[in-house]
């Protein structure tokens, strides 16, 4: 198996993470712009940004991410340094959300466009999460949380991902209905994504595994040095 992996093209983990952060932040804002609803992973900070408007979506996002990181450390009952690096990546992701919100309105509007935007955003988010899960680097906490929870609980990732997304939607629905008097940010696209995204991420991940091997720079360098001097 290891011999077969070395035949596959190398996909650098650093590049995978950079791509994931950029396309996921864009995908979240694009899905919201489509009118189909915001993605489940960003629905909770979106609800807070609508109810408590003194912070932007980006700011509420990294506050939410901090809560997820703290929850993981409590579940593991120890301090995990890599989780702090994950929060740093999440901060960049959160800031990009605000950046994309500044220009997204220039995109053409219309029902046909909105359908396209939803499909594109859905696929981008799935691909971004699949890349994140393979980059071998600290990833955005909203992507890290279901992956780590699956390891902690020994429950399959697709089941954990769907449950996590569904929980986010329930919290968002409750918050917006209670404080705004109506559901905000939730649409048919949000529900569809929450119920299916875990499976699609798994399928995309399997495709990536068949076509690429993921590794980071320093690990490849160390392996090359070992081969050189052995």
HELIX and SHEET records of a PDB file:
HELIX    1   1 UNK A    2  UNK A    7  1                                   6    
HELIX    2   2 UNK A   13  UNK A   33  1                                  21    
HELIX    3   3 UNK A   40  UNK A   51  1                                  12    
HELIX    4   4 UNK A   57  UNK A   76  1                                  20    
HELIX    5   5 UNK A   81  UNK A  103  1                                  23    
HELIX    6   6 UNK A  104  UNK A  106  5                                   3    
HELIX    7   7 UNK A  111  UNK A  132  1                                  22    
HELIX    8   8 UNK A  141  UNK A  153  1                                  13    
HELIX    9   9 UNK A  157  UNK A  180  1                                  24    
HELIX   10  10 UNK A  188  UNK A  211  1                                  24    
HELIX   11  11 UNK A  217  UNK A  229  1                                  13    
SHEET    1   A 2 UNK A   9  UNK A  12  0                                        
SHEET    2   A 2 UNK A 212  UNK A 215  1                                        
END                                                                             
